[in-house]
Structures are given as structure tokens and as C-alpha cells.
């Protein structure tokens, strides 16, 4: 009887450890996904700013060239 109790106790402890590790892993993956989403948003904002800067540069160069003539 004692051997049976020890076996079920160790099996229960193993299951609880696996469940705890899976919860930690799910939380870690969720956190990493949020970081990736923020990185994508920041990259998009930087790209938009670079496009606006390139447009303004081209516009100012075109004005400078038209004034030279």
C-alpha cells in the first residue's frame, strides 16, 4: 500500500511540475509575441517617417533646382 501511495504521489508531483512549466512556457511565448508585435509597429512607424523625410528632401531639391534656372 505504501509503495502504491509513493508511486501515485511521485506521479502527481511530476504532473504538477509539468503543468507549472507549461504555464511558464505559455506566458513566455505570449510575452515574446507581444515584443514582436511592438517591434513590427515600431518598424512600420520608422518606415513611414523615412518615407516622409525622403519626400520632403526630394521636394526641397526640386525647389532648389527650379530656383537655379
N, C-alpha and C positions, 0 to 999 in steps of 0.2 A: 504493500500500500504506500509506504514511504517513497519507494522508488518511482511509483506512478505519479505521486504528487510532485516530486522533484522534476520529473520529465515534463509534466504539464506546466509547471512553474517556469522552467527554463524556456519552454516553447512560447509561453505567454510573454516573457521578458523579451525574447527575440522578436516577436511580432510587434511589441510596443516600440522597440528600438527602430525597427524598420519603418513603422508609421511615423515616428518622430523625424527620422532622416528624410523621408519623402515629403513631409510638410516643410522642412527646412529647404529642401531642393526646389519645391514648387515656389516658395517665397523668393528664393534666389533667382530663379528663372523669370519670375514676374518683375523683379527689380531690374534685371538686365534688359528685359523687353522695354520697360519704361525708359531706361537710359538710351536705348537705341532709338526709340521714338523721339526723344528730345534731341538727339544728335541729328536725326533727319530733319526736324523742324528748324534747327539752327542752321544746318547746311542750306536749306531752302531759303531762309532769310538772307544769308550771306550771298547766295547766288543772285537773289533779287537786287540786293544793294550793289553788287558788282555790275549788273546789267544797267542799272540807273546811272552809275558812275561812268560806264562806257558810253552811254547815250549822251550824257552831259559833256564829256570830253569831245566826242565827235561833233556835237553841236557848236561848242566853243571853237574848235579847229575850223569848222566850216565858216563861222563868222569871221575868224581871223583871216582866212584865205580870201573871203569876199571883200574884206576891207583893203587887202593888199592890191587888188586890181584897181 
